[in-house]
Amino acid sequence: MIELRLVVNGEERRLEVDPRTTLCDLLRERLALTGTKKGCDRGECGACTVHVNGRRVLSCMTLAVMHEGDAVTTIEGIARDGSLHPVQRAFVEHDAFQCGFCTSGQIMSAIACIEEGRASDPATIREAMSGNLCRCAAYANIVAAIQAAAESR
């Protein structure tokens, strides 16, 4: 076991973890932050996307111990003062989800897409979001939601 310190959604957490534990498993199983989904467990679907120090990361593909002292933000940590994040609101307004399984990863990637300056047009958004799969094929609505959120900034 290794002692690990993380700041998760603004709260410092100290844990002892097996060095083989992925960030995804730590978030879901140890911290009960189940908004981060475990989809393919191979980094192919993007459902496990979180932000580490402001950058999007596939949490199933990174070991938790690699993030000693890092700031991790999950879908549970993006709303402020009881209000949805603007990207969450845009997803609701544009009906950008169906079954909802991929939604948390889509939203976390969408926030990063906007912050990276990659939300200027539909083609650029689609390229920036290509690591996030939606089996329900809500892609057109996802792109529209991202464009709307980016324009409202």
N, C-alpha and C positions, 0 to 999 in steps of 0.2 A: 504494500500500500504506500501511496505517496500523498503527502499533504499538498493541497491545492487551494489557492486563493483566487477567486474570481469576483468581479463586480457584475452581478446579473440583474438587469433591469434597474440599475441604480443602487442595488443593495449588495454590500460586501458579503460574500459567502466563503466560508472555510470548510473544506471537506477532505476526507481521506478517500482516495480513489485508487482502484486498480489501474496500473499504467496502461492497460489495454482498453479502457473504457472510452468510447467515442463521446464527443461533446453532445451529440444527439441523445445517447442513452443517459448521460448524466442529467441533462435537462429534463427528460421525460421521467426517468425512473427514480432519480435521487431528489430532484427539486420539484417534481409534480407539475412541470410546465409542459403540458401535453398539447399545447397549440402547435408546437414544433412537431411536424408529422414525420413518421418513419415510413417512407414509401418503398423505394427499391433497395435501400441500404447499400447502394453501389455508386451513388453520386450521379445518377442518370436522370432523375425526375425533378429535383429541386424542391420537393415538398419539405425538406428539412432545413431550408435556408434561414439563417439567422445573421445578425450583424455582429462582427467582432471588431472592436475599435473603429466602428463606422463603415466597415467593408463587409460586403456579403460573403458568406462562407457556407459551404455545404457541411452541415454539422455531422452528417453520417460519415464523412470522409476525413475528419480530423480528430485526433486524440485530445481528450480534455486536458491532459497534462501539458500539451503544447501551448496552452493559453494561460499559463500562470500570470496572474496580475492583470489580465485583459478585461476589458469591458464588453460584456455580451448582452445584446438586446434581442429579445424574442418578440413574437407577436403580442404577448401579454404586456410588454413594456412600451408599446408605442402610443397608446392612448394617453391623453393628458387631462387631468382634472375631471375625469368622468366623460370626456368628449372623445369621440372617435378621431383618429388621425385622418387628415385630409384624404389620404389614399384609401383608407377604409371606407370613408363616406362616398368617395367616387366609385368604389367597387359596388356599393349598395345601389347608388343612383343609376349606375349603368348596367345593373344586373350581370356583373362580371364573374359570377360563380353559379354553379348548379349543385353538384353534390357537396361541394365545400372541402373535399379532402385536400386539394392542392392550394386552397385559398391562402392559407397563412404563408406558405412559401412564395406564392405569387405576389402577395402584398409586400413581403420583406424585399423581394427582388425589385418590385416596382418602385419602392422608396429609394433603393440604391440606384436604380436606373435614372430616376429624376435627379438625385443628388450628384450623379456622375455626369450630368448634362447630356444624357443619351435619350431624351424624350422629345426630340425636336419634330419628328415626323413618324408616321406609322412604320415605315421600313426600318428606321433606326431603332424604334421601340421593339419591334419583332426580333431584330438581331440581338439586342441587349437582353431580351427575355427568353432567348432560345434554350436556355438551360432549365426552364420550368415547363413541365408538361401538364396538360389538362386533358384527361380522358374524356371529359364531357364536351370538349371542343368549344369552349367559351372564348376563344382567342380574340375574335373581333371585339367583343365587349370588354375584354381585359385591356386591349390596346386603347379603346375609347376612354376607359376609366383612367388609364395612365396619362393620356393626352389631356384630359380634363383636369386632373390633379396638378399636372405640370403647368398648365395655363393659369390655374388659380393661385399659384405661388406668388 
